Amino acid sequence: MSKKILICDDSGIARKQLSRVLPKAWDAQVEFATNGQEALDHILLNHVDVLFLDLNMPIMDGYQTLAALRAVPNAPKVLVVSGDIQAQALQRVKELGALDFLKKPVDEDILLQALTHFDLLGDDSSSTHLVVESSAADDFSLSQCLQEVSNIAMGRAASVLADMLNVFVKLPVPKVNILEVSELQMALTYGSMNNERCSAVTQGFVGAGIAMEALLIFSDSSFPDMAKLLNVTEDIDRSLEVELQMDISSVLIGPFIKALGDQLNIDFSYSHPVVLGQHIKVADLINVKRAQWKRTLAVEIVYEVDNYQISCDLMLLFTEDSLPVLENLLSYLVEDD
């Protein structure tokens, strides 16, 4: 009997990528959901054998979906597929009933091993083949492609920070927009920084025709808990704050750019990180760079540490000249086999 497969991910690119690496000879029918609530509604009305589940999604995330499935009779077997590779993420999903955890982008051989190990393939027959639901959303924008590779890079960076501090880092869905300077200021002001004063570190990166600046903005209220997690006992002065900023930024920015470069096949060159400002308002922070930041492609990720008052915004600001190069490099994500 044909297996019923549901791929649940808010990213159309991720859904397409995963469907392409499923075994072609699998006697299975594949359908899609864009968030946990949509998946749950589908499962309540239709039999599903295997659910491939992303973790970071709007409306209902993967953790909430796993918890809700516990009350569903004949719930599907769940394989989590996520860019969030923190050890605590793996532990949490296993505790909630997931069979396995596969990191994005999914390797075809590793996926086949998991399906075989958990006996999810069913009867082997050379006459059967995979049937994938057609999707109208096969024309993907630069923003969608960049959001997906940023999501994977975000998970890599969060894993490094989580291992270093022995914490769990809460991850959002990355925001990608082309912004003017005034819009960039508004995005930050109405984001996690709100009206708080902040401090920031900036670092430049170039490679293969792409130029960007990574801006890591710390809420000033984050410093006490940052010091606590880094086992700093002395009084926090401006010098120590700079040291804390540099420690955290090296962990979040470096691995993020490395993971981004790996996906684009680029080895980025970089400048030394510098402090852009301390204890200033977001408007003042933007004014420092107003001349350089005009119209820019911005990726924004808000990192928050579970059970600690630590919040920081990582923003990647690409030059306008980088956009055609990025678009070309990211086209591999949506190319048909």
Secondary structure, 3 states (H helix, E strand, C coil): CCEEEEEECCCHHHHHHHHHHCCCCCCEEEEEECCHHHHHHHHHHCCCCEEEECCCCCCCCHHHHHHHHCCCCCCCEEEEEECCCCHHHHHHHHHCCCCEEEECCCCHHHHHHHHHHCCCCCCCCCCCCCEECCCCCCCCCHHHHHHHHHHHHHHHHHHHHHHHHCCCEECCCCEEEEECHHHHHHHHHCCCCCCCCEEEEEEEEEECCEEEEEEEEEEHHHHHHHHHHCCCCCCCCHHHHHHHHHHHHHHHHHHHHHHHHHHHCCCCEECCCEEEEEEECHHHHHHHCCCCCCCEEEEEEEEEECCCCCEEEEEEEECHHHHHHHHHHHHHHCCCC
